[in-house]
Amino acid sequence: MIIFLRIAVAVYFAAINFYSFLLVKKQRDDEDMNEKQTVKDGKIVLTSLLGGSAGVYISLLVFRYRLDSLLLMVFTPIFLLFNVFVAIYLFVSNFFIPMPAEAAKAIQDFLYIVFK
């Protein structure tokens, strides 16, 4: 059961990043075609917060789109740091990969010093 849960979480992060990448591409394509209905920034920020911040940030840089948007260019890296912190926390709590207790303790001590 634990292996299934680990695989499900990995698939979730891959899927949300892929979805967020396609969301930014769709917004750019809709803007190029001058369509009235386009993807709102709130949806992109929400997918970024839910784990797709890497996909959003990479797509912004790949497409060179919305680089002057303060909302996306400032909050997306902050959400990326949050997502990385959550992934590290899950890794330390032996959620993803089982590891020796000494290594987990060393990582916990390091995170405690860094985020004191």
Buried (B, 14 or more C-beta within 10 A) or exposed (E): EEEEEBEEBEEEBEEBBEBBBEBBBEBBBBEEEEEEEBBEEEEBBBBBBBBBBBBBBBBBEEBEBBEEBEEBBEBBBEBBEBBEEEBBEBBBEBBBEEEEEEEBEEBEEEBEEEEE
